[in-house]
């Protein structure tokens, strides 16, 4: 019956505890890595949905863009074309 119980001073018991500890740390690290990736993907999806729900740019931006295009067109039409 003493064969089934390993004494604490036995070197094999120390190795078993060492390997069990390393295995426990590896499994927990792997699980936290998977959980972190899922959490990161969820936050990225939430961030992208903010832009999908809105038009992205305000109407003021479009207005300024049209004004600058009109000014460019006017300047382009008023400048003479020189042939070199």
Secondary structure, 3 states (H helix, E strand, C coil): CCCCCCCCCCHHHHHHHHHHHHHHHHHHHHHHHHHHHHHHHHHHHHHHHHHHHCCCCCHHHHHHHHHHHHHHHHHHHHCCCCCC
